[in-house]
Amino acid sequence: MDLTLSPDEQAFRDEVRAWISDNHPGKEPEGLSEDDQWKFRVDWQRQLHEGGWAGVSWPKEYGGRGATLIESALFNEELAASRAPGPANVLALAMGGPTLIGHGSEEQKERFLPPILTAEEIWCQGFSEPESGSDLASLKTKAVKDGDDWVVTGQKVWTTYAHHAKWCMLVARTDSEVAKHRGLTYFLMDMEQEEVQVRPLRQITGEAEFNELFIEEARIPDENVIGGVGNGWMVAITTLMNERSGLAFGLQVRLKILLGQVIDLVKEQGLEKDPLVRQRIGQLYTESEIMRLNAWRGLTGIMKTGQPGPEGSLGKWHWSDINQALTEFTMDLRGPDAPATDSEFTFEFLRARANSIEGGTTEILKNIVAERVLGLPKLR
Ligand SMILES: Cc1cc2nc3c(=O)[nH]c(=O)nc-3n(C[C@H](O)[C@H](O)[C@H](O)COP(=O)(O)OP(=O)(O)OC[C@H]3O[C@@H](n4cnc5c(N)ncnc54)[C@H](O)[C@@H]3O)c2cc1C
């Protein structure tokens, strides 16, 4: 792939840069309550929307900017480089919206897409269950048809932003007689009903980003089935592919920013001539460059096939390895008191522990790369 930008792409990047520099909300103020932190991100998404930058890659007919893949990648790079916060409705913008655009009916697109862009309706992803994470197809949450509705009972876990969400991308079992992948259906479940209880789970960082969902005979109208009854596995894969493929561009820039902060830390500590420290910095820089180039390579694949492919799994796996190595390095540099000291580095180190689990564990991603990218034989 030729990585030289065309004049139009350069003009697009300049436009993004100019807009961000005029509209950047600044660093999130320190000491905000969790509610105010959330409001900060909602306000930022509204601003992005007003500027025409929410749903950059979505088609214009659905309220997006209709940006090409390269333009979307440039946008994500520039946004990350500016250190702007992420938009509040990130799961819907990056995963739910593209899934609906691919598999939803025109009525569903008309109803659900606009309030995603404006952050009026936040979405969460109800896939994982206490006994079904990597082996998602084994999930037990059940949906039974009752007139024009489906009645859903079960439990979900690790549901990010469920405490803010109006809609849940819910995968449930609608047929237990057929092979496990074939008996699933993808729904949009209204979270605002008594029958859905959301309980926050506090993480090692101290934040409560995700939740448990207890669902006891919740109702979902038939019109909220996405992609047809029994097709839930295929629709869920679209969501997961979008999750993994969309990540790489912003994340590789965030890695470089963190690396820059680490180099400042090394200098502060007078360790810049230490050969072992220099070796680790060199290694981490090389790895993050490889990740950047692989992200562009993945983009070429999408341009050829029109779909995010299994290569997205490689980027997600590689990023979690590098981010964990980088944040562990900051702890080594800061010495034995580091874990007990409240600092951005400590937060990043603790948050990075989840990187090799969220969005697919590293072991599962390695299996995908082995089987579907390298063509190695299946284990099972
Ligand atoms: C921060 C965070 C946010 C999340 N947000 C959401 C969300 O919004 N919505 C949602 O639905 N889920 C979410 N998850 C859940 C996440 O998708 C699951 O944790 C993940 O898929 C792993 O499932 P599990 O936790 O059940 O682990 P398990 O699947 O039980 O895995 C346990 C261990 O066994 C290994 N393993 C399992 N199967 C195999 C295999 N076949 N080969 C080799 N090794 C294997 C795994 O790699 C892992 O190390 C989130 C998780 C985190 C950490």
The ligand as a MOL file (V3000), in Angstrom:
LIG
                    3D

  0  0  0     0  0            999 V3000
M  V30 BEGIN CTAB
M  V30 COUNTS 53 58 0 0 0
M  V30 BEGIN ATOM
M  V30 1 C -12.7880 -3.8130 30.7120 0
M  V30 2 C -13.7210 -4.8290 30.1260 0
M  V30 3 C -14.8550 -4.4170 29.4640 0
M  V30 4 C -15.7530 -5.3510 28.9210 0
M  V30 5 N -16.8930 -4.8990 28.3210 0
M  V30 6 C -17.8000 -5.7960 27.8670 0
M  V30 7 C -19.0340 -5.3550 27.3220 0
M  V30 8 O -19.3330 -4.1560 27.2560 0
M  V30 9 N -19.9200 -6.2830 26.9000 0
M  V30 10 C -19.6490 -7.6130 26.9370 0
M  V30 11 O -20.4870 -8.4060 26.5040 0
M  V30 12 N -18.4820 -8.0740 27.4550 0
M  V30 13 C -17.5640 -7.1990 27.9180 0
M  V30 14 N -16.3870 -7.6450 28.4810 0
M  V30 15 C -16.1870 -9.0770 28.6230 0
M  V30 16 C -15.1330 -9.6860 27.7290 0
M  V30 17 O -15.5660 -9.7120 26.3960 0
M  V30 18 C -14.8550 -11.1000 28.2900 0
M  V30 19 O -14.2690 -10.9230 29.5670 0
M  V30 20 C -13.9190 -11.8700 27.4060 0
M  V30 21 O -14.5410 -12.1990 26.1950 0
M  V30 22 C -13.4330 -13.1710 28.0920 0
M  V30 23 O -14.4830 -13.9170 28.5940 0
M  V30 24 P -14.4680 -14.4340 30.1090 0
M  V30 25 O -14.1730 -13.2830 30.9920 0
M  V30 26 O -15.7160 -15.1950 30.3250 0
M  V30 27 O -13.2110 -15.4270 30.2020 0
M  V30 28 P -13.1650 -16.9510 29.7370 0
M  V30 29 O -13.7360 -17.0700 28.3740 0
M  V30 30 O -13.7410 -17.7950 30.8300 0
M  V30 31 O -11.6110 -17.1980 29.6430 0
M  V30 32 C -10.7950 -17.4750 30.7870 0
M  V30 33 C -9.3820 -17.7610 30.3010 0
M  V30 34 O -9.3790 -18.9460 29.4680 0
M  V30 35 C -8.8150 -18.6590 28.1990 0
M  V30 36 N -9.5200 -19.4150 27.1440 0
M  V30 37 C -10.8580 -19.5530 27.0220 0
M  V30 38 N -11.1450 -20.2930 25.9210 0
M  V30 39 C -9.9580 -20.6140 25.3330 0
M  V30 40 C -9.5840 -21.3370 24.1510 0
M  V30 41 N -10.5000 -21.8770 23.3460 0
M  V30 42 N -8.2640 -21.4550 23.8610 0
M  V30 43 C -7.3150 -20.8890 24.6590 0
M  V30 44 N -7.6180 -20.1900 25.7960 0
M  V30 45 C -8.9070 -20.0460 26.1240 0
M  V30 46 C -9.0140 -17.1680 28.0070 0
M  V30 47 O -8.0900 -16.6200 27.0900 0
M  V30 48 C -8.8150 -16.6400 29.4270 0
M  V30 49 O -7.4610 -16.4760 29.7000 0
M  V30 50 C -15.4730 -6.7420 29.0120 0
M  V30 51 C -14.3140 -7.1650 29.6810 0
M  V30 52 C -13.4450 -6.2370 30.2260 0
M  V30 53 C -12.2200 -6.7280 30.9320 0
M  V30 END ATOM
M  V30 BEGIN BOND
M  V30 1 1 1 2
M  V30 2 1 2 3
M  V30 3 2 2 52
M  V30 4 2 3 4
M  V30 5 1 4 5
M  V30 6 1 4 50
M  V30 7 2 5 6
M  V30 8 1 6 7
M  V30 9 1 6 13
M  V30 10 2 7 8
M  V30 11 1 7 9
M  V30 12 1 9 10
M  V30 13 2 10 11
M  V30 14 1 10 12
M  V30 15 2 12 13
M  V30 16 1 13 14
M  V30 17 1 14 15
M  V30 18 1 14 50
M  V30 19 1 15 16
M  V30 20 1 16 17
M  V30 21 1 16 18
M  V30 22 1 18 19
M  V30 23 1 18 20
M  V30 24 1 20 21
M  V30 25 1 20 22
M  V30 26 1 22 23
M  V30 27 1 23 24
M  V30 28 2 24 25
M  V30 29 1 24 26
M  V30 30 1 24 27
M  V30 31 1 27 28
M  V30 32 2 28 29
M  V30 33 1 28 30
M  V30 34 1 28 31
M  V30 35 1 31 32
M  V30 36 1 32 33
M  V30 37 1 33 34
M  V30 38 1 33 48
M  V30 39 1 34 35
M  V30 40 1 35 36
M  V30 41 1 35 46
M  V30 42 1 36 37
M  V30 43 1 36 45
M  V30 44 2 37 38
M  V30 45 1 38 39
M  V30 46 1 39 40
M  V30 47 2 39 45
M  V30 48 1 40 41
M  V30 49 2 40 42
M  V30 50 1 42 43
M  V30 51 2 43 44
M  V30 52 1 44 45
M  V30 53 1 46 47
M  V30 54 1 46 48
M  V30 55 1 48 49
M  V30 56 2 50 51
M  V30 57 1 51 52
M  V30 58 1 52 53
M  V30 END BOND
M  V30 END CTAB
M  END
